[in-house]
């Protein structure tokens, strides 16, 4: 579980998605759906930037998804679960194999801090 870091906590209320962005009145058009998705991502981005622990968890989750997409593009069958297994269940300092190497590269990229 990710807990609030008191050292970096803000006294202001956490960001929220505007009410107009989450209304479910009727089926939105593609443009409306894209606009609402952008509003939700903007709120999540603000939250992730406010708490370093959330940002790290978010980046690692994205690393798993990116690695799984890379495997599909390479024509391989490994999904997110297989990538995590290849990385975390290997013996210490053992070669993780091609799938684990791709996942390891994405994990390294996710650890880099933006400037």
N, C-alpha and C positions, 0 to 999 in steps of 0.2 A: 504494500500500500504506500502511496506517496503522501507524505505529510507536509503540512505547511511549515516552511522554514522561517522561524521567527526573525532571523537576521536579515532576510530579504523581504519579509512580509510588508505589504502596504496597508495603511490604515483605512484606505478607501475601499468601497465596496468592489467586489470582483466584477469584471465586465460581463455584460449579458447580451444576448441576442435581442435586437429590438422586436417588439411585439408584432409589428407589421411584417417582419421577416418569417415569422413562424405561424401565421394564420393558415388555417386549412380550409378556407372558403373556396370551394370548387377546385377543379383540376387546373393548376397553373399551366401556362404555356411554357414552351422550352426556355424562352427568354426569362420569364418570371422565375422558373426553377433555377436557372443559372444565377440570376441576381440574388435569390435567397441563399443559395449555396455559398456565394461569395460573401454575403453578410455573415453567415455562420462561421466561415473560415476566418474572416477578419476578427470576430470575437474570440475564436480559439487562439489565433495568433497573439492577440493582446494578452490573453491569459497565460500562454506559454512563455512569453517574454517577461512577464511579471514574476514568475517563479522558475528558477533555474532547474529545479527537480522535475517539473512538468516538461520543460523543454527537452531535457535529456531523455526522458521516457518517450516523448513524442518522436524525437529523432531516431531512437532505436527501433521504435515500431515501424517508422517509415523505412528504415534500413532493411528490415525483414521483407516488407512489401516490395521494395526496389530489387532486392536480390531475387525474390521469387519471379518478378517480371523479367529480370535478366535471364533467368534460367529458361523461361518460356520462349523468349526471343532467340535463345541459343539452341532451341529444339530439345531441351532436356526435360525430364519429367518431375524433377524435384519441386515440391511445393514449400510453403512457409514452414510447415512442421518438419519436413525432411531436412530443410536447411538448418533449423535450430538444432535438430538431433545431430546432424553432421558436425556442427560446431561445438555444442556443449557436451556431447556424450563421447567425444574422442578422448583417448588417453592423453595425459599431459605431454605437451610438445610434439605430439604425433601429427602427421600430415592429415589435414581434414579432407583431402580429396578436392576435386574440382568444384563441387557444389559448396563445400565449406570454405574454400578459398575465395569464391565470389562473395559469399556472405561475410567473411572476414574483411574483405575490402570495403564493402558497404558499411560495416560497423565502424571501420576506421574513419571513413568519410563523415559518419554521423557524429563521431566524437569531436570533430574539429569545431571550434567556436567561430561564429561569424564575427566579423569586425565592423 
